[in-house]
Amino acid sequence: MTTRGTRRLAWTIAWILVAVFSLVALATYGAVDLVGGFAVDRADMAARDPEQVAWIAWMFDTLRDLGLAAIVAIWLVASAITLGVAAVVSKATRDRERFSDARR
């Protein structure tokens, strides 16, 4: 395989991995939002006192927001690492091609 083919293959695999991971992250984001919203809406089932209901709803809402932020942060880091590896492979094959041309 040529170095150009290797670079193209590395970028293609990286973008496919990012797309698949994006779909997984989106589904997880939706599930956490759905379950978290359900828990916030049903906080009155956990207590009778309105002050406790408000506190429980706030706690569930905060946990949901933290979960959603964590999903986005993990997606961002994983995508950056995946594309970074593709960039390193691309740069390494480009340097190898330049080195072989200099030796000829």
RADASUL-V611151 format. One record per backbone hydrogen bond with DSSP energy under -0.5 kcal/mol. CO is the residue of the C=O (numbers start at 0). NH is the residue of the N-H. E is the energy in kcal/mol with one decimal. If there is no record, write none. Layout:
co | nh | e
CO | NH | E
CO | NH | E
//
This chain:
co | nh | e
1 | 5 | -2.2
2 | 6 | -2.4
3 | 7 | -2.4
4 | 8 | -2.5
5 | 9 | -2.5
6 | 10 | -2.4
7 | 11 | -2.4
8 | 12 | -2.6
9 | 13 | -2.2
10 | 14 | -2.5
11 | 15 | -2.1
12 | 16 | -2.6
13 | 17 | -2.4
14 | 18 | -2.3
15 | 19 | -2.6
16 | 20 | -2.7
17 | 21 | -2.2
18 | 22 | -1.9
19 | 23 | -2.1
20 | 24 | -2.7
21 | 25 | -2.5
22 | 26 | -2.3
23 | 27 | -2.4
24 | 28 | -2.7
25 | 29 | -2.3
26 | 30 | -2.2
27 | 31 | -2.8
28 | 32 | -2.4
29 | 33 | -2.5
30 | 34 | -2.8
31 | 35 | -2.7
32 | 36 | -2.5
33 | 37 | -2.1
34 | 38 | -2.3
35 | 39 | -2.3
36 | 40 | -2.4
37 | 41 | -1.5
39 | 42 | -1.2
41 | 44 | -1.8
42 | 45 | -1.4
42 | 46 | -0.6
48 | 52 | -2.4
49 | 53 | -2.2
50 | 54 | -2.0
51 | 55 | -2.9
52 | 56 | -2.6
53 | 57 | -2.3
54 | 58 | -2.5
55 | 59 | -2.6
56 | 60 | -2.5
57 | 61 | -2.6
58 | 62 | -2.6
59 | 63 | -2.4
60 | 64 | -2.4
61 | 65 | -2.6
62 | 66 | -2.4
63 | 67 | -2.5
64 | 68 | -2.3
65 | 69 | -2.3
66 | 70 | -2.1
67 | 71 | -2.0
68 | 72 | -2.5
69 | 73 | -2.7
70 | 74 | -2.3
71 | 75 | -2.5
72 | 76 | -2.5
73 | 77 | -2.7
74 | 78 | -2.5
75 | 79 | -2.3
76 | 80 | -2.5
77 | 81 | -2.4
78 | 82 | -2.6
79 | 83 | -2.2
80 | 84 | -2.4
81 | 85 | -1.8
82 | 86 | -2.1
83 | 87 | -2.3
84 | 88 | -2.6
85 | 89 | -2.5
86 | 90 | -2.6
87 | 91 | -2.8
88 | 92 | -2.4
89 | 93 | -1.9
90 | 94 | -2.5
91 | 95 | -2.1
92 | 96 | -2.2
93 | 97 | -2.2
94 | 98 | -2.5
95 | 99 | -2.4
96 | 100 | -2.1
97 | 101 | -1.7
98 | 102 | -1.3
99 | 103 | -0.8
//
